[in-house]
Amino acid sequence: MAKLGRQLGKLASFVLLLGAALCAGLFAFLVWRHGMSLRYLMFVGLAVILALGVRMPESLRINSVLVGVSTCVAVYLAELLLAYSGTAITALGAQAWLSFPQDANVRVAAERMKTVQETHQKFDARSRLEVILDMRARGVNAYPDVFPMVLFAPSSSDSIQSVLTSQHEEFLPVAGMATTTTVFCNESGEYVVYESDEHGFHNPRGMWEHRPVELLALGDSYTHGVCVPSDRGFVAVVRGHHPNTMNLGVNSHGPLTSLATLKEYGPVLKPKLVLWFYYEGNDLRDLDGWEKNSPLLMKYLSSSFSQHLFERQPEIDRSLKDYLDAAMAKATAPISLENILKLHHLRHAVQSFHERRPAEQGFPAELLEFLRHSGAFAAPEDLQLFERILAEAQATAKTWDGRVVFVYLPTWERYRLPELASKDRDNVLGIARRLNLHVMDMHEVFFTHPDPLSLFPFRRYAHYNEAGHKVVGEEVLRQLGKL
């Protein structure tokens, strides 16, 4: 028995010294790979503690090693389980736009899925990337929709710059790749997939041959058609009565990006009416949060600036294809051994759990915090910038004798949590009217609807469902009849 104890003691000492060596080696590797950081010193401290552990009494040394090894095995098993769980929810993170870009965060996405499952309906829980890979396995060369916001990277403390360049100059497409099978989004349980037009927008192919157009729609994801079938979005409803209607709305477009889109493609299309769809939930937040920090986008406030995107579609397609291929390759790359060793996934899970707060009023606290931020008053300078943008859009349309019509789109919270709805409603409508724009206020229609919440998927925070799109489309048609 004493001999066995001595052997176990020697084994315990070997494990402690091996652990000390591994910690020292990991410290050296991290410093070589990433440079010196104070947090890496914990590996030096752990190496010293393990090395000194060989001086402990034999029984304590053996028990300490048993506890330590058991703990390490359990911790790394949990890390591996988290690292290789490939659901859409765990995929939300740095590349959330490849998963569910319409949700504020992971918890809101989980709540949406739970709601659908409670109604005994199926919810496609795959990430967008998984859908694309499945389609490619069947021979369909699909891509995710891509939008300007994800193409930016910080260039300094107060500015952002597109990651794309052309002839050593910054280059920013405002839409996706042309004639491409595009995997869009999923809010109601089933993914929307569409074929993009000849310039990367969400229109039936062949429409660019019929110029000038009658109507041109600008806006963000609502105008783009999130997340309803292509023939059920409100622009499609309008097109049913005005066939020559072009949709240039793109997911995440804010006021400056919409202006850029109008100035790039408007002179080619020369629409009689420009329908500027303003979404009260985030348009001013987009302007303040990222758009005004782009020197390139700010150039569109000058009447003469253009990237000449209409003529550069082959270049746009090549650049976006390379970008998306690289992004998807990175997302599907094998799990990094370094991240496993550093317990990256487990630490992220623990942090998320620690930061999770109890529900408020029956809603995820994270959602309410997001809505409070998005609904807060905008800074006066942002409202002034927004007025300059609308004035420039109006001046641009006048160059071909076109008019801008301002369409105000309300949020879910205006009918469920009105105290959190946008505080800038009156300011924004006042700006549009001060510029003598014809205003179509969809809130007036939603407010008088017998059940406004029925116009959103499962009555939860989201974009409009098919019924909501139909209400907007029919009201736009009714008011167009008066112009």
FITOR-141602 format. One record per residue (C-alpha): x, y negated, z negated; residue number from 1. Coordinates in steps of 0.001 Angstrom, whole numbers, always signed. Layout:
<dolos>
       u       v       w  nr
       X       Y       Z NUM
...
</dolos>
This chain:
<dolos>
       u       v       w  nr
      +0      +0      +0   1
   +2854   -2324    -907   2
   +4534   -1480   +2415   3
   +1335   -2304   +4327   4
   +1103   -5587   +2450   5
   +4669   -6503   +3404   6
   +3945   -5666   +7072   7
    +800   -7785   +7038   8
   +2760  -10570   +5390   9
   +5389  -10458   +8148  10
   +2632  -10432  +10791  11
   +1002  -13403   +9089  12
   +4324  -15278   +9114  13
   +4776  -14471  +12814  14
   +1274  -15791  +13588  15
   +1945  -18994  +11648  16
   +5257  -19602  +13430  17
   +3669  -18766  +16783  18
    +901  -21251  +16043  19
   +3469  -23883  +15087  20
   +5354  -23296  +18342  21
   +2160  -23505  +20399  22
   +1188  -26802  +18733  23
   +4640  -28237  +19357  24
   +4522  -27059  +22967  25
   +1056  -28542  +23485  26
   +2274  -31857  +22060  27
   +5216  -31896  +24472  28
   +2967  -30971  +27428  29
    +426  -33716  +26682  30
   +3125  -36365  +26288  31
   +4726  -35232  +29564  32
   +1364  -35164  +31363  33
    -312  -38286  +29966  34
   +2301  -40280  +28070  35
   +2570  -40834  +24328  36
    -633  -41320  +22322  37
   -1003  -41540  +18564  38
   -3754  -38935  +18575  39
   -1301  -36352  +19935  40
    +663  -36603  +16665  41
   -1958  -34391  +15031  42
    -388  -31461  +16885  43
   +2982  -32319  +15335  44
   +1369  -32459  +11894  45
    -404  -29145  +12467  46
   +2870  -27548  +13644  47
   +4613  -28685  +10449  48
   +1772  -27354   +8242  49
   +1793  -23980  +10005  50
   +5573  -23704   +9776  51
   +5514  -24504   +6047  52
   +2771  -21907   +5615  53
   +5319  -19074   +5775  54
   +6401  -20116   +2261  55
   +2985  -19381    +791  56
   +2531  -16323   -1432  57
   +2005  -13168    +605  58
   -1678  -12614    -227  59
   -2558  -16275    +368  60
    -590  -16244   +3615  61
   -2472  -13177   +4888  62
   -5902  -14527   +3913  63
   -5151  -17954   +5405  64
   -4162  -16384   +8730  65
   -7282  -14202   +8786  66
   -9521  -17200   +8150  67
   -7628  -19365  +10644  68
   -7620  -16781  +13435  69
  -11339  -16005  +12908  70
  -12167  -19704  +13014  71
  -10114  -20286  +16180  72
  -11744  -17337  +17935  73
  -15238  -18571  +17033  74
  -14469  -22155  +18058  75
  -12989  -21204  +21427  76
  -15810  -18782  +22157  77
  -18218  -21680  +21624  78
  -16040  -23865  +23883  79
  -16072  -21239  +26654  80
  -19827  -20808  +26343  81
  -20384  -24561  +26735  82
  -17836  -24861  +29534  83
  -19450  -22183  +31677  84
  -23123  -22948  +31046  85
  -24045  -24396  +34432  86
  -27517  -25867  +33946  87
  -28515  -29249  +35261  88
  -28764  -30612  +31726  89
  -25177  -29731  +30828  90
  -24075  -31117  +34192  91
  -25287  -34609  +33297  92
  -22267  -36728  +32518  93
  -19571  -38424  +34523  94
  -21122  -37152  +37750  95
  -24751  -37500  +36706  96
  -25657  -38676  +40177  97
  -25095  -35076  +41282  98
  -27739  -33950  +38795  99
  -30780  -35979  +37737 100
  -29955  -39635  +38409 101
  -33474  -40763  +37486 102
  -33156  -39908  +33782 103
  -31734  -42308  +31229 104
  -29705  -39557  +29546 105
  -29529  -35834  +28807 106
  -32210  -35860  +26139 107
  -34735  -37638  +28366 108
  -34062  -35080  +31114 109
  -34584  -32237  +28640 110
  -37843  -33771  +27434 111
  -39089  -33986  +31028 112
  -38363  -30312  +31678 113
  -40021  -29333  +28414 114
  -43163  -31274  +29321 115
  -43428  -29555  +32690 116
  -42892  -26120  +31166 117
  -45627  -26802  +28609 118
  -48059  -27249  +31509 119
  -47073  -23757  +32707 120
  -45595  -25192  +35883 121
  -42200  -24288  +37262 122
  -39376  -26811  +37118 123
  -36349  -26368  +39358 124
  -33660  -26725  +36691 125
  -30754  -26547  +39126 126
  -28468  -29538  +39423 127
  -28517  -31352  +42716 128
  -25086  -29906  +43454 129
  -26372  -26387  +42886 130
  -29224  -27020  +45326 131
  -26739  -28229  +47924 132
  -24500  -25192  +47476 133
  -27505  -22854  +47771 134
  -28594  -24602  +50969 135
  -25086  -24353  +52403 136
  -25045  -20653  +51621 137
  -28090  -20408  +53903 138
  -26291  -22315  +56670 139
  -27741  -25808  +56016 140
  -24987  -28436  +55796 141
  -26700  -30538  +53108 142
  -25298  -33502  +51184 143
  -26520  -35489  +48176 144
  -27868  -38959  +48776 145
  -25167  -41485  +47993 146
  -25671  -45114  +47068 147
  -23458  -48180  +46604 148
  -23354  -48174  +42810 149
  -21395  -44890  +42629 150
  -18827  -46166  +45129 151
  -17477  -48816  +42783 152
  -14492  -48567  +40472 153
  -13194  -51283  +38116 154
  -10478  -53407  +39688 155
   -9946  -55752  +36741 156
  -11588  -56624  +33452 157
  -14325  -58639  +35125 158
  -14654  -57305  +38685 159
  -15367  -54090  +40555 160
  -14254  -52892  +43960 161
  -15450  -50205  +46364 162
  -13317  -47056  +46375 163
  -13619  -47061  +50187 164
  -11267  -49052  +52393 165
  -10944  -49665  +56120 166
   -7706  -51008  +57590 167
   -6572  -51866  +54057 168
   -9722  -53899  +53360 169
  -12563  -53117  +50966 170
  -15449  -51407  +52693 171
  -18955  -50853  +51250 172
  -21740  -48982  +53080 173
  -25208  -49827  +51754 174
  -26867  -46541  +52807 175
  -25942  -42911  +53368 176
  -24681  -40784  +56244 177
  -26602  -40699  +59498 178
  -28771  -37741  +60604 179
  -27913  -35676  +57535 180
  -29936  -33195  +55483 181
  -30131  -35144  +52225 182
  -30924  -33650  +48818 183
  -32627  -36463  +46979 184
  -34133  -35958  +43531 185
  -36454  -34051  +41244 186
  -38885  -35535  +38714 187
  -41985  -33387  +39095 188
  -40331  -29969  +39236 189
  -39397  -29651  +42914 190
  -36539  -31252  +44808 191
  -37216  -33762  +47574 192
  -35074  -33117  +50661 193
  -35179  -35272  +53793 194
  -33350  -35866  +57063 195
  -31742  -39316  +57123 196
  -32142  -41544  +60180 197
  -29458  -42764  +62592 198
  -28117  -45271  +60037 199
  -28456  -43259  +56843 200
  -31836  -44588  +55655 201
  -35034  -42716  +54765 202
  -36982  -43074  +58017 203
  -38186  -40751  +60775 204
  -35490  -40426  +63406 205
  -35850  -42460  +66568 206
  -37284  -45589  +64933 207
  -34156  -47660  +65591 208
  -34967  -47489  +69302 209
  -38123  -49566  +68771 210
  -36856  -53078  +68090 211
  -37876  -55602  +66970 212
  -39835  -54023  +64134 213
  -43026  -55302  +62582 214
  -42220  -54710  +58903 215
  -38963  -54125  +57026 216
  -38982  -52836  +53433 217
  -36157  -53611  +50982 218
  -35792  -52320  +47437 219
  -34337  -49662  +45184 220
  -35292  -46053  +44434 221
  -39034  -46831  +44403 222
  -38840  -48103  +47967 223
  -36462  -45291  +48922 224
  -39197  -42834  +47918 225
  -38090  -41270  +44620 226
  -39325  -38573  +43965 227
  -42217  -37768  +46298 228
  -42356  -36091  +49736 229
  -41193  -38307  +52598 230
  -44705  -38841  +53932 231
  -46137  -39809  +50520 232
  -43997  -42799  +49504 233
  -45662  -46214  +49587 234
  -43607  -47293  +52609 235
  -44856  -44190  +54422 236
  -48418  -45126  +53443 237
  -47894  -48567  +55001 238
  -46304  -46979  +58070 239
  -49454  -44909  +58552 240
  -51228  -48138  +59592 241
  -48205  -50084  +60854 242
  -46103  -47482  +62710 243
  -43235  -49870  +63388 244
  -42290  -50167  +59703 245
  -38609  -49678  +58812 246
  -37584  -48593  +55296 247
  -34171  -49912  +54213 248
  -34727  -49270  +50503 249
  -31951  -47277  +48818 250
  -31617  -45728  +45378 251
  -29930  -48154  +42910 252
  -30080  -51191  +45187 253
  -30351  -54377  +43182 254
  -31041  -57909  +44463 255
  -27536  -58517  +45868 256
  -27370  -55127  +47596 257
  -30819  -55700  +49079 258
  -29634  -59065  +50387 259
  -26559  -57370  +51871 260
  -28798  -54815  +53587 261
  -31022  -57539  +55033 262
  -28063  -59509  +56359 263
  -26409  -56431  +57874 264
  -29453  -54911  +59582 265
  -32111  -57649  +59648 266
  -30646  -59533  +62653 267
  -30750  -56262  +64613 268
  -34310  -55364  +63636 269
  -35767  -58915  +63519 270
  -38885  -57986  +61513 271
  -41883  -60289  +61429 272
  -42250  -59624  +57707 273
  -39646  -58563  +55147 274
  -41274  -56777  +52197 275
  -38951  -57413  +49242 276
  -39970  -54843  +46611 277
  -38817  -56056  +43189 278
  -38789  -53475  +40373 279
  -39099  -55133  +36986 280
  -37389  -52278  +35162 281
  -33826  -52786  +36330 282
  -33355  -55246  +39214 283
  -32019  -58018  +36967 284
  -30044  -55443  +34961 285
  -28394  -54256  +38199 286
  -27537  -57827  +39079 287
  -25993  -58504  +35684 288
  -24590  -55014  +35060 289
  -22559  -54520  +38228 290
  -23595  -56381  +41369 291
  -22393  -59860  +40444 292
  -19043  -58350  +39410 293
  -18382  -57362  +43033 294
  -16596  -60158  +44940 295
  -17584  -58423  +48186 296
  -21309  -58442  +47371 297
  -21125  -62052  +46202 298
  -19847  -63000  +49675 299
  -23325  -62250  +51031 300
  -24515  -65481  +49450 301
  -22597  -67146  +52265 302
  -24689  -67320  +55418 303
  -21827  -66266  +57696 304
  -20515  -63151  +55898 305
  -21071  -59647  +57298 306
  -19280  -56291  +57314 307
  -20929  -55526  +60691 308
  -22204  -52208  +59342 309
  -24631  -51601  +62187 310
  -21731  -51136  +64627 311
  -19658  -49064  +62185 312
  -21889  -46042  +61590 313
  -19284  -43454  +62753 314
  -16793  -45004  +60329 315
  -19405  -45027  +57555 316
  -20155  -41352  +58170 317
  -16474  -40351  +58033 318
  -15800  -42352  +54876 319
  -18856  -41074  +53007 320
  -18286  -37490  +54102 321
  -14717  -37584  +52779 322
  -15881  -39196  +49539 323
  -18713  -36715  +48979 324
  -16616  -33696  +49900 325
  -13987  -34777  +47362 326
  -16602  -35473  +44664 327
  -18271  -32097  +45169 328
  -14935  -30279  +45265 329
  -14013  -31891  +41955 330
  -17375  -30958  +40450 331
  -17041  -27322  +41560 332
  -13346  -26955  +40648 333
  -12432  -24251  +38105 334
  -12715  -25289  +34477 335
   -9511  -27034  +33411 336
   -7385  -24959  +31015 337
   -6216  -28202  +29437 338
   -9814  -29220  +28695 339
  -10464  -25794  +27176 340
   -7402  -26063  +24939 341
   -8436  -29562  +23885 342
  -11992  -28322  +23117 343
  -13354  -30952  +25494 344
  -16829  -29441  +25884 345
  -17298  -28582  +22207 346
  -16211  -32034  +21077 347
  -18604  -33616  +23575 348
  -21466  -31422  +22301 349
  -20710  -32274  +18670 350
  -20541  -35986  +19500 351
  -23867  -35820  +21363 352
  -25502  -34026  +18435 353
  -24050  -36517  +15964 354
  -25281  -39478  +18002 355
  -28735  -38013  +18495 356
  -31310  -39928  +16506 357
  -34786  -38908  +15332 358
  -37644  -39565  +17723 359
  -39469  -42871  +17410 360
  -43194  -43154  +18122 361
  -43007  -39677  +19616 362
  -40329  -40685  +22159 363
  -36594  -39984  +22284 364
  -34862  -42831  +20465 365
  -32354  -43047  +23333 366
  -35161  -43795  +25782 367
  -36563  -46561  +23592 368
  -33103  -48100  +23223 369
  -32701  -48009  +27020 370
  -36094  -49663  +27523 371
  -35371  -52378  +24950 372
  -32189  -53229  +26817 373
  -33746  -53170  +30274 374
  -36735  -55236  +29158 375
  -34786  -57948  +27331 376
  -34654  -61523  +28614 377
  -32096  -62068  +31374 378
  -29465  -64748  +30959 379
  -30417  -68101  +32564 380
  -27445  -67866  +34927 381
  -28677  -64462  +36179 382
  -32111  -65904  +36918 383
  -30436  -68766  +38785 384
  -28369  -66259  +40765 385
  -31512  -64267  +41549 386
  -33157  -67428  +42904 387
  -30127  -68088  +45114 388
  -30366  -64527  +46445 389
  -34058  -64841  +47309 390
  -33452  -68235  +48921 391
  -30663  -66770  +51062 392
  -32921  -63863  +52058 393
  -35609  -66353  +53040 394
  -33127  -68415  +55076 395
  -31811  -65266  +56769 396
  -35295  -64139  +57835 397
  -36060  -67606  +59208 398
  -33202  -67280  +61707 399
  -35442  -64945  +63725 400
  -38732  -66577  +62607 401
  -39391  -63887  +60013 402
  -41005  -64260  +56588 403
  -40215  -62718  +53194 404
  -43066  -61250  +51141 405
  -42306  -60607  +47455 406
  -43831  -57421  +46010 407
  -43669  -57013  +42208 408
  -43503  -53385  +40997 409
  -44384  -52692  +37328 410
  -42804  -50133  +34991 411
  -44261  -47212  +33034 412
  -43622  -48942  +29726 413
  -45834  -51882  +30674 414
  -48826  -49566  +30174 415
  -47504  -47235  +27465 416
  -45158  -49471  +25435 417
  -45981  -53011  +26591 418
  -43841  -54578  +23877 419
  -40794  -53124  +25674 420
  -41761  -54218  +29195 421
  -39724  -56846  +31019 422
  -39767  -60242  +29291 423
  -38855  -61936  +32575 424
  -42064  -61212  +34468 425
  -43286  -64822  +34441 426
  -39802  -66170  +35237 427
  -39386  -63848  +38219 428
  -42844  -64540  +39643 429
  -42250  -68244  +39090 430
  -39050  -68101  +41152 431
  -40818  -66319  +44030 432
  -43672  -68838  +44042 433
  -41296  -71797  +43740 434
  -39673  -70585  +46961 435
  -43145  -70435  +48570 436
  -42956  -66684  +49102 437
  -46205  -64798  +49432 438
  -46465  -62686  +46256 439
  -48099  -59263  +45952 440
  -48327  -58368  +42252 441
  -48859  -54627  +41821 442
  -49310  -55028  +38061 443
  -52717  -56548  +38692 444
  -53746  -53349  +40509 445
  -52184  -50978  +37977 446
  -53691  -52870  +35041 447
  -57214  -52573  +36421 448
  -56748  -48901  +37283 449
  -58891  -46591  +35076 450
  -55789  -44691  +33940 451
  -52456  -46382  +34800 452
  -50381  -43648  +33144 453
  -51819  -41107  +35579 454
  -49737  -42866  +38254 455
  -46517  -41501  +36706 456
  -45345  -37844  +36675 457
  -46933  -36050  +33701 458
  -47705  -39507  +32240 459
  -44067  -39803  +31144 460
  -41320  -42339  +31823 461
  -40373  -41891  +35479 462
  -40951  -43319  +38948 463
  -44433  -43354  +40439 464
  -45993  -40051  +41435 465
  -47873  -39560  +44708 466
  -50966  -41243  +43280 467
  -48923  -44257  +42198 468
  -47289  -44571  +45601 469
  -50694  -44390  +47223 470
  -52022  -47217  +45033 471
  -49049  -49438  +45936 472
  -49211  -48610  +49641 473
  -52938  -49247  +49911 474
  -52710  -52557  +48036 475
  -49878  -53738  +50288 476
  -51998  -52816  +53314 477
  -54996  -54683  +51883 478
  -52978  -57846  +51338 479
  -51205  -57577  +54679 480
  -54625  -57785  +56253 481
  -54973  -61290  +54815 482
  -51679  -62635  +56185 483
</dolos>
